[in-house]
Amino acid sequence: MNLSAFRLDVRISLMYALFGGLWIYFSDRLVFQLIPNPSALIQIQTYKGWLFVALSTLIIFLLLRRELYQRRVTERKLSETDERYQQLFEHSLDAILLSAPDGRIFAANPTACEMFGRSEEEITQVGRNGLVDATDVRFQEALEERARTGKFRRELTLVHKNGTKFEAEISNRVYKNSAGLERTSMIIRDITERKQTEEKMRESEVRFSIIFHASPIGINLFRVSDGRSVNANDAFLELIGYEREELIGHSAVELDLFVDTEARRVWMEELRMTGKIRGVDAQIRRKSGEIREALASIDIIELGGERMGLVIAADISDRKRAEHALKKNEQILRLFVEHTPASVAMFDRDMRYIVASNRYAADYELGHQNLVGLSHYEVFPEIPRRWKEIHRHCLAGAIERSEEDPFPRKDGRLDWVRWEIRPWYEREGEIGGIILFSEVITERKLAQEEIRQRRDQLMELSRRLAETRESEARAIGRELHDQIGQMLTALKITLDMAIQLPAENTAKKLQQAQSITTDLLERVSQLSLQLRPPMLDDLGLIPALVWHVNRWQEQSGIRVEFKHHSMEGKRFATEIETAAYRIVQEALTNVARHAQATQVRIEIQNSGEELEIEIADNGIGFDSQAALAKNRGLGGMRERAQLIGGTFHIESEQGNTRKIIRLPLKERI
């Protein structure tokens, strides 16, 4: 029982004794007054004595029970304290040793056993001196401090069972146990890892210092609170043009380093909000007033318990100038490529357009769409596989070309292209893509083909003209030999006979000769008109055609409707009039031979720039393409028109065949 509880029990006992005494005193007075009988009084006194004894016994019982209760409470608290201490001792993360002042150890917790690699018995056997490095002078200093103050807290070198040494922080305190004997408690914390970390931090600080001052990139350290610089390396000083003494203790605002103050304000606001700034382009005003371009990043760091701003800034003035020059060159190249009269396109390694000339877009009918960034194979999905293989070869370094190459388009057309592909190189020597030089030669190819066809047609026409001349020569020869020759022979015989006959018979023979001569002249005139009517040269196209149409109607029996517009009094170049006359002549001949028509309509119109001739009939019709290929007459008509720059067109079906001829005109002066 503690002292306060004892004092409380004494006060309670005295209070009970006082109440008992007062009760006996007043009860005796009351009894003597109420009960005068002595025997009865003696009996009452006896009862009072027994009652007093009973009350006293009850009070003593209660006091003893209270004492036992208090003792059990105290013992329970002591047990709980011992249990908590034991739990703390057993499960502490720090090693705990309990020892005597002379160094004898009598208790060690599991952490201590693990730390030293020894069992508790081994630790108690080796004692304190067996756990501490004997060469560590700090141990003796710690003992002296404990002797003076009763405690110490030091970092000492301890020894593991295997002989390895490690650093530990030791807290040692002297106390007295329940028996009054001095004991020491030693709490040990292994700080090897912390020491290694501190060593790494020191090494890191050394490396940082080396990097900080040797870095070619500018580094500046400033206080966030006032923006004043506390340190800067040589590269940063070179960037701003100030000496170290001129920068330290001053802010960028004071030195007016930033050209764009509004941009600096935005950066500082972002720095306060996010704690960092990455890759901003800043214009720096040097001490001399020169403007430099810098690429800067800023981070907020904790240094010595104070928020600091770490600035990393690289001088990119030369790079900016190079980029500006490169951009200018690229712009010049782009303008050159875009406006060159050649068809040029430049691609990257993924065959995406970098630039293309206006001629390229026009040649390939791409309109005004922006090709930059588009895939060549998306723009032209119809590109053949073999061209994709050529692109891959050129991207590998090959140079390919073709003077003419067919290019089937997605709409079914066939273009012809002349092209050359070369790789272009990066500054590092790597292939950056390819350049395509091309020319759509479809028109030229068609023109060449047309020229070839015209040449073939001319050769065929020349052959036909030769055959025609030969045929006409044979016909004229036969006419001269068979008809005119015979008539001349008959005329000669008649004249010879007239000479030989008597005078009275001569007149009759002369009349026969005269008749033969008239017939001969008629036949020669007809032959001359068949070769070329003189009126075509003398009177012009329309009178010659009127004469020919009238004769043709009489011979064929087919009615002809002949109309002409703006032709009165007009004369044209000889080749135009001849071609028109021969085309109409051949057309009427074909109608008479093949059309089985009953009516023909001829209409000629002078538009001022061309002579348009339309010849229509109501015949059986024919396949115009096949007829042009097989019929010499139709082919000759087309060739006559084309030779003088005109056109020839046929439309034919059952009951309606139209031939439309257009000849370029130059009116004869």
C-alpha positions in Angstrom: 0.0 0.0 0.0 1.3 3.4 -0.9 1.5 6.3 1.7 -1.6 8.2 0.5 -3.7 5.1 0.8 -2.4 4.4 4.3 -3.3 7.9 5.4 -6.7 7.6 4.0 -7.3 4.3 5.9 -6.1 5.9 9.2 -8.5 8.8 8.7 -11.4 6.4 8.1 -10.5 4.3 11.2 -10.4 7.4 13.4 -13.7 8.6 12.0 -15.3 5.2 12.7 -13.8 5.2 16.3 -15.1 8.7 16.9 -18.6 7.8 15.7 -18.5 4.6 17.9 -17.4 6.6 21.0 -20.1 9.2 20.5 -22.7 6.5 19.9 -21.8 4.7 23.2 -21.8 8.0 25.1 -25.1 9.3 23.9 -26.7 5.8 24.0 -25.7 5.4 27.7 -27.2 8.7 28.6 -30.4 7.8 26.8 -30.6 4.4 28.4 -30.1 5.7 32.0 -32.8 8.2 31.5 -35.3 5.8 29.9 -34.5 2.6 31.8 -34.2 2.9 35.5 -34.0 -0.9 36.1 -30.4 -1.9 36.8 -30.8 -5.5 35.6 -32.2 -4.5 32.4 -29.5 -1.9 32.1 -26.8 -4.5 32.6 -28.4 -6.6 29.8 -28.5 -3.7 27.5 -24.8 -2.9 28.2 -24.0 -6.5 27.4 -25.8 -6.2 24.0 -24.0 -2.9 23.4 -20.6 -4.5 24.0 -21.4 -7.3 21.5 -22.7 -4.8 19.0 -19.5 -2.8 19.4 -17.4 -5.8 18.9 -19.3 -6.8 15.8 -19.0 -3.3 14.3 -15.3 -3.2 15.1 -14.8 -6.6 13.4 -16.8 -5.4 10.4 -14.7 -2.3 10.1 -11.4 -4.3 10.4 -12.7 -6.7 7.7 -13.5 -3.9 5.4 -10.1 -2.3 5.9 -8.3 -5.6 5.3 -10.3 -6.1 2.0 -9.4 -2.6 0.8 -5.7 -3.3 1.5 -5.8 -6.6 -0.4 -7.6 -4.9 -3.4 -5.1 -2.1 -3.5 -2.2 -4.6 -3.4 -3.7 -6.6 -6.3 -4.2 -3.4 -8.4 -0.6 -2.4 -7.7 0.7 -5.9 -8.6 -1.3 -5.9 -11.8 0.0 -2.5 -12.9 3.6 -3.7 -12.1 2.9 -6.8 -14.2 1.6 -4.8 -17.1 4.6 -2.4 -16.9 7.0 -5.4 -16.8 5.1 -6.9 -19.8 5.3 -3.6 -21.8 9.0 -3.3 -20.9 9.6 -6.9 -21.9 7.7 -6.4 -25.2 9.7 -3.2 -25.9 12.9 -5.0 -25.0 12.1 -8.0 -27.2 10.7 -6.3 -30.2 12.7 -3.1 -30.4 14.2 -2.4 -33.8 17.3 -1.1 -32.0 19.7 -3.3 -30.1 19.4 -3.0 -26.2 22.0 -4.1 -23.8 21.7 -4.0 -20.0 25.0 -4.0 -18.1 26.8 -3.2 -14.9 29.1 -0.1 -14.7 32.1 -2.3 -15.0 31.0 -3.5 -18.4 29.5 -6.9 -17.5 26.4 -7.5 -19.7 23.5 -9.4 -18.1 20.8 -8.9 -20.8 20.6 -8.5 -24.6 17.5 -8.3 -26.8 17.1 -10.3 -30.1 18.0 -7.3 -32.2 21.3 -7.1 -30.4 22.0 -10.8 -31.0 21.2 -10.3 -34.7 23.4 -7.2 -34.9 26.4 -8.8 -33.4 25.8 -12.3 -34.8 26.0 -13.8 -31.3 23.6 -15.4 -28.9 22.6 -13.7 -25.6 24.9 -16.0 -23.7 27.8 -15.2 -26.0 27.2 -11.5 -25.6 27.1 -11.8 -21.7 30.4 -13.7 -21.9 32.4 -11.3 -24.1 31.0 -8.3 -22.3 31.0 -4.7 -23.4 34.7 -4.6 -24.3 34.3 -7.5 -26.6 31.7 -5.7 -28.7 33.5 -2.4 -29.1 36.4 -1.8 -31.5 39.4 -1.4 -29.1 41.1 1.0 -31.5 38.2 3.4 -31.5 39.4 6.3 -29.2 35.9 7.6 -29.1 34.8 4.8 -26.8 37.1 6.0 -23.9 35.8 9.6 -24.5 32.3 8.2 -24.2 33.1 6.5 -20.9 34.6 9.6 -19.5 31.5 11.6 -20.5 29.2 9.0 -18.8 31.3 9.3 -15.7 30.8 13.0 -15.6 27.1 13.2 -16.7 25.7 9.8 -16.1 25.0 9.3 -19.9 26.5 9.7 -23.3 25.4 9.5 -26.9 28.1 8.8 -29.4 28.9 7.1 -32.8 31.2 4.2 -32.2 32.8 1.4 -34.2 31.4 -2.0 -33.1 32.6 -5.5 -34.0 30.6 -8.4 -35.5 31.3 -12.0 -34.5 32.8 -12.6 -37.9 35.3 -9.7 -37.4 33.6 -7.2 -39.6 33.3 -3.7 -38.2 30.3 -1.4 -38.5 29.3 2.1 -37.4 26.6 2.4 -34.7 24.9 5.2 -32.8 24.9 4.4 -29.0 22.8 6.0 -26.3 24.0 5.0 -22.8 22.4 6.0 -19.5 23.0 5.0 -15.9 20.0 4.0 -13.6 19.4 2.3 -10.3 17.4 -0.9 -10.1 14.9 -1.8 -7.3 17.7 -3.0 -5.2 19.5 0.3 -5.4 22.3 -1.0 -7.6 23.7 1.0 -10.5 23.0 -0.4 -14.0 23.5 1.0 -17.5 21.1 0.7 -20.5 22.7 0.8 -23.9 20.5 1.4 -27.0 22.4 0.7 -30.2 21.3 1.7 -33.8 23.2 0.4 -36.8 24.0 3.5 -38.9 26.2 1.7 -41.5 23.5 2.3 -44.2 23.1 5.9 -43.1 26.9 6.4 -43.2 27.0 4.9 -46.7 24.2 7.2 -47.7 26.0 10.2 -46.2 29.1 9.2 -48.0 27.3 8.8 -51.2 25.7 12.2 -50.6 29.1 13.7 -50.0 30.4 12.0 -53.2 27.3 13.2 -55.0 27.9 16.7 -53.8 31.5 16.5 -55.0 30.4 15.2 -58.4 27.7 17.9 -58.5 30.2 20.5 -57.7 32.5 19.2 -60.5 29.7 19.0 -63.0 28.3 22.3 -61.8 31.5 24.2 -62.5 32.8 22.1 -65.5 29.5 21.8 -67.4 29.5 23.5 -70.8 25.8 24.2 -70.1 25.0 27.3 -68.0 23.8 26.6 -64.5 22.6 29.2 -62.0 21.2 28.8 -58.5 18.9 31.4 -57.0 16.7 31.8 -54.0 13.0 31.5 -54.8 12.1 34.0 -52.0 13.8 37.0 -53.6 15.2 35.7 -56.9 18.8 36.5 -56.0 21.6 34.3 -57.4 23.7 32.4 -54.9 25.9 30.5 -57.3 26.6 30.2 -61.0 29.1 28.3 -63.2 31.4 29.7 -65.8 29.2 28.7 -68.7 26.3 30.8 -67.3 28.6 33.7 -66.6 29.8 33.5 -70.2 26.2 33.5 -71.4 25.2 36.7 -69.5 28.6 38.4 -69.8 28.9 39.3 -66.0 31.6 38.4 -63.5 30.7 36.1 -60.6 30.8 39.0 -58.1 28.5 41.1 -60.2 25.9 38.3 -60.4 25.9 36.8 -56.8 23.4 38.5 -54.6 21.5 40.1 -57.5 18.4 39.0 -59.4 17.7 38.7 -63.1 15.3 41.7 -62.8 18.0 43.9 -61.2 20.4 43.0 -64.0 17.7 43.3 -66.7 18.7 39.9 -68.2 15.4 39.1 -69.9 14.5 41.0 -73.1 10.9 39.8 -73.0 9.8 40.7 -69.4 6.2 39.6 -70.0 7.4 36.1 -71.0 9.5 36.0 -67.9 6.5 36.9 -65.8 4.5 34.0 -67.4 7.4 31.6 -66.7 7.7 32.6 -63.1 3.9 32.1 -62.6 4.2 28.6 -64.1 7.2 27.9 -61.9 5.2 28.9 -58.8 2.3 26.7 -59.8 4.1 23.6 -61.1 7.6 23.8 -59.6 9.3 23.4 -63.0 9.7 24.9 -66.4 10.9 22.9 -69.4 12.6 24.0 -72.6 11.6 27.6 -73.0 13.4 29.9 -75.6 14.6 33.0 -73.9 16.3 36.1 -75.2 19.1 37.1 -72.8 20.6 40.6 -72.7 24.3 40.4 -71.9 26.1 43.1 -69.9 27.4 44.5 -73.2 23.8 44.8 -74.5 24.2 42.0 -77.0 21.2 39.7 -77.3 21.8 36.0 -77.0 19.3 33.1 -77.5 19.1 30.5 -74.7 17.1 27.3 -74.1 16.3 27.2 -70.4 14.7 24.9 -67.9 14.1 25.6 -64.2 13.4 23.3 -61.2 12.5 24.1 -57.6 14.8 22.2 -55.2 15.3 22.1 -51.4 18.8 23.0 -50.4 19.7 23.5 -46.7 16.0 23.8 -45.8 15.5 26.7 -48.3 13.7 26.6 -51.6 16.1 27.2 -54.5 15.6 27.6 -58.2 18.0 25.6 -60.4 18.4 27.2 -63.9 19.9 25.1 -66.7 20.5 27.4 -69.7 22.2 26.6 -73.0 23.4 29.2 -75.4 21.7 28.4 -78.7 22.5 31.6 -80.5 24.6 29.8 -83.1 22.0 27.1 -83.5 19.3 29.7 -83.9 21.3 31.5 -86.6 21.9 28.1 -88.3 18.2 27.3 -88.0 17.3 30.7 -89.5 19.7 30.1 -92.3 18.5 26.6 -92.8 14.9 27.8 -92.7 15.7 30.5 -95.3 17.5 28.0 -97.5 14.5 25.6 -97.1 12.2 28.4 -98.0 14.3 29.3 -101.1 14.4 25.6 -102.0 10.6 25.3 -101.5 10.0 28.4 -103.7 12.4 27.1 -106.3 10.8 23.6 -106.4 7.2 25.0 -106.3 7.7 27.4 -109.1 10.1 25.5 -111.3 8.6 24.8 -114.7 9.6 21.2 -114.2 7.5 18.5 -112.5 9.4 17.9 -109.2 8.4 16.2 -105.9 10.5 15.6 -102.8 9.6 12.7 -100.4 10.9 11.6 -97.0 11.8 7.9 -96.2 8.1 7.1 -95.6 7.2 8.4 -99.1 5.4 11.4 -97.6 5.5 14.7 -99.5 8.0 17.3 -98.3 7.4 19.7 -101.3 6.0 19.5 -104.8 6.2 21.9 -107.7 3.1 23.6 -109.1 3.9 21.9 -112.5 3.8 18.5 -110.7 0.3 19.3 -109.3 -0.9 20.5 -112.7 0.6 17.5 -114.7 -1.0 15.0 -112.4 -4.3 16.9 -112.0 -4.0 17.3 -108.2 -5.6 20.8 -108.1 -4.6 23.1 -105.3 -4.6 20.6 -102.4 -1.7 20.7 -99.9 0.4 17.6 -100.5 2.9 18.2 -97.7 2.7 15.3 -95.2 0.5 13.1 -97.4 1.6 9.7 -98.5 2.4 9.3 -102.2 0.5 6.0 -102.2 -2.6 7.6 -100.7 -2.5 10.4 -103.4 -2.0 7.8 -106.2 -3.5 4.5 -105.0 -3.2 3.2 -108.6 0.6 3.2 -108.6 1.8 -0.2 -109.9 3.8 -2.5 -107.5 6.9 -2.3 -109.7 7.1 1.4 -109.1 6.9 0.8 -105.4 9.9 -1.5 -105.8 11.7 1.2 -107.7 11.1 3.6 -104.8 12.5 1.1 -102.3 15.6 0.7 -104.5 16.1 4.4 -104.6 15.6 4.8 -100.9 18.5 2.3 -100.6 20.7 4.5 -102.7 19.9 3.6 -106.3 19.2 6.0 -109.2 16.5 4.9 -111.6 15.1 6.6 -114.8 12.9 5.8 -117.8 12.4 7.8 -121.0 8.8 6.6 -121.3 6.7 4.5 -119.0 3.0 3.7 -119.1 1.0 4.9 -116.1 -2.5 3.5 -115.9 -4.8 5.9 -114.0 -7.6 4.9 -111.6 -10.2 6.4 -114.1 -9.1 4.0 -116.8 -6.9 6.5 -118.7 -3.3 5.6 -119.7 -0.7 8.3 -119.3 2.9 8.1 -120.4 5.6 9.4 -118.1 9.3 10.2 -118.4 10.9 10.1 -115.0 14.1 10.0 -113.0 14.4 9.2 -109.2 17.4 10.1 -107.0 18.0 9.8 -103.3 18.7 12.9 -101.2 21.0 12.8 -98.2 21.0 14.3 -94.7 24.0 16.2 -93.4 25.1 13.0 -91.6 25.3 11.2 -94.9 22.1 9.2 -94.4 19.4 9.0 -97.0 16.6 11.3 -96.1 14.3 10.4 -98.9 14.0 10.6 -102.7 13.4 13.3 -105.3 11.2 12.5 -108.3 11.7 14.4 -111.6 8.9 13.5 -114.0 7.1 14.7 -117.1 3.8 13.6 -118.3 4.5 13.0 -122.0 1.1 11.6 -122.9 0.3 14.4 -125.3 3.8 14.1 -126.9 3.4 10.3 -127.0 0.0 10.7 -128.7 1.4 13.4 -131.0 4.2 11.0 -131.9 1.8 8.2 -132.5 -0.4 10.5 -134.5 2.6 11.7 -136.5 3.5 8.1 -137.1 -0.1 7.3 -138.1 -0.2 10.4 -140.3 3.1 9.3 -141.9 1.7 5.9 -142.5 -1.5 7.5 -143.9 0.6 9.8 -146.1 2.6 6.9 -147.3 -0.7 5.0 -147.9 -2.2 8.1 -149.6 0.9 8.5 -151.7 0.7 4.9 -152.7 -3.0 5.3 -153.5 -2.4 8.5 -155.4 0.3 6.7 -157.4 -2.1 3.9 -158.0 -4.9 6.4 -158.9 -2.6 8.3 -161.3 -1.5 5.0 -162.8 -5.2 3.9 -163.0 -6.2 7.2 -164.5 -3.3 7.0 -166.9 -4.4 3.5 -167.9 -8.0 4.8 -168.3 -6.8 7.8 -170.3 -4.5 5.5 -172.3 -7.4 3.1 -173.0 -9.7 6.0 -173.8 -7.1 7.5 -176.1 -6.2 4.2 -177.7 -9.7 2.6 -177.9 -12.0 5.5 -178.5 -10.0 8.6 -179.6 -7.3 6.5 -181.4 -10.0 4.6 -183.2 -11.8 7.8 -184.1 -8.5 9.4 -185.3 -7.8 6.3 -187.4 -11.3 6.4 -188.8 -10.9 10.1 -189.5 -7.5 9.4 -191.3 -9.1 6.6 -193.4 -12.0 8.8 -194.3 -9.8 11.6 -195.4 -7.5 9.2 -197.3 -10.6 7.8 -199.1 -11.9 11.4 -199.8 -8.6 12.2 -201.5 -8.8 9.1 -203.6 -12.5 9.3 -204.6 -13.7 11.3 -207.6 -14.7 14.9 -206.9 -18.4 14.2 -206.9 -18.0 11.6 -204.1 -15.5 13.7 -202.0 -18.1 15.9 -200.3 -19.8 12.9 -198.7 -16.6 11.6 -197.2 -15.7 15.1 -195.9 -19.0 15.3 -194.2 -18.2 11.9 -192.5 -14.8 13.2 -191.5 -16.4 16.4 -190.1 -18.8 14.3 -188.0 -16.0 12.1 -186.7 -14.0 15.3 -185.8 -17.0 16.8 -183.9 -17.4 13.5 -181.9 -13.7 13.4 -181.3 -13.7 16.9 -179.9 -16.7 16.0 -177.6 -14.9 13.0 -176.2 -11.7 15.0 -175.6 -13.7 17.6 -173.8 -15.4 15.0 -171.6 -12.1 13.4 -170.8 -10.7 16.8 -169.8 -13.6 17.6 -167.5 -13.2 14.2 -165.8 -9.6 15.0 -165.0 -10.3 18.6 -163.6 -13.1 20.8 -164.6 -11.7 24.1 -165.9 -14.5 26.0 -164.2 -13.1 25.1 -160.8 -10.1 27.3 -161.5 -12.0 29.9 -163.6 -15.3 30.3 -161.6 -14.7 28.8 -158.2 -15.9 26.0 -155.9 -19.7 26.6 -156.0 -20.1 26.8 -159.8 -17.9 23.7 -160.2 -19.9 21.8 -157.7 -23.3 22.9 -159.2 -22.0 21.6 -162.6 -20.8 18.3 -161.1 -24.0 17.7 -159.0 -26.2 18.3 -162.1 -24.2 15.9 -164.2 -24.2 13.3 -161.3 -28.0 13.6 -160.9 -28.5 12.9 -164.6 -26.1 9.9 -164.5 -27.2 8.3 -161.2 -30.9 9.2 -161.1 -30.5 10.2 -157.4 -32.0 13.6 -156.4 -29.6 16.0 -154.8 -30.5 19.0 -152.5 -27.6 21.4 -152.7 -27.4 24.4 -150.3 -24.6 26.9 -149.5 -24.3 29.9 -147.2 -22.0 32.9 -147.2 -20.3 31.6 -150.4 -21.4 34.1 -153.0 -18.4 35.6 -154.8 -15.9 33.9 -152.4 -12.7 32.3 -153.6 -10.4 30.3 -151.4 -6.9 28.9 -151.6 -6.5 26.4 -154.4 -5.8 23.4 -152.1 -9.0 24.2 -150.1 -11.2 24.4 -153.2 -9.6 21.3 -154.7 -10.0 19.3 -151.5 -13.6 20.4 -151.1 -14.4 19.5 -154.7 -12.7 16.1 -154.6 -14.3 15.2 -151.2 -17.8 16.0 -152.5 -17.0 14.2 -155.8 -15.8 11.1 -153.9 -18.7 11.2 -151.5 -21.3 11.2 -154.4 -19.4 8.4 -156.1 -19.6 6.3 -152.9 -23.3 7.0 -152.5 -23.9 5.9 -156.1 -21.9 2.7 -155.6 -22.8 1.5 -152.1 -25.6 3.5 -150.4 -28.7 2.4 -152.3 -30.0 5.9 -151.5 -32.7 7.9 -153.2 -31.8 11.3 -151.9 -28.7 13.2 -151.0 -28.3 16.6 -149.2 -25.2 18.7 -149.5 -24.8 21.8 -147.4 -21.7 24.1 -147.5 -21.3 27.0 -145.0 -18.5 29.6 -144.7 -18.1 30.6 -140.9 -15.2 32.9 -141.6 -12.6 30.7 -140.0 -13.5 27.3 -141.6 -15.5 25.8 -144.4 -18.0 23.3 -143.1 -19.3 20.7 -145.5 -22.1 18.3 -144.6 -23.1 15.4 -146.9 -26.1 13.3 -145.9 -28.0 10.5 -147.6 -30.9 8.1 -146.8 -29.0 5.0 -147.7 -28.6 1.7 -145.9 -25.8 2.9 -143.6 -22.7 1.1 -142.5 -20.1 0.7 -139.7 -18.1 3.9 -139.9 -15.0 2.7 -138.2 -14.8 -0.5 -140.2 -15.6 1.5 -143.4 -12.8 4.0 -142.7 -10.3 1.1 -142.3 -11.4 -0.8 -145.4 -13.0 1.8 -147.9 -10.3 3.6 -149.8 -12.8 6.3 -150.8 -13.7 7.2 -147.2 -10.0 7.0 -146.1 -9.0 9.2 -149.0 -11.6 11.8 -148.0 -10.3 11.8 -144.4 -6.7 12.1 -145.5 -7.5 14.9 -147.9 -9.1 16.9 -145.0 -6.3 16.1 -142.6 -3.6 17.0 -145.0 -4.7 20.7 -145.0 -5.4 20.7 -141.2 -9.1 19.8 -141.4 -11.3 17.2 -139.8 -13.5 14.4 -141.1 -16.3 12.8 -139.1 -18.9 10.1 -140.0 -22.2 9.3 -138.4 -24.0 6.4 -140.0 -27.1 4.3 -139.3 -29.9 2.8 -141.3 -31.6 5.5 -143.4 -29.2 8.3 -142.3 -25.5 8.7 -143.0 -23.8 12.1 -142.4 -20.3 13.1 -143.3 -19.1 16.3 -141.7 -15.9 17.9 -143.0 -14.3 21.1 -141.6 -11.5 22.8 -143.5 -9.6 25.8 -142.2 -10.0 28.8 -144.4 -8.0 31.7 -145.7 -9.9 33.8 -148.2 -8.0 34.4 -151.4 -7.0 38.0 -151.8 
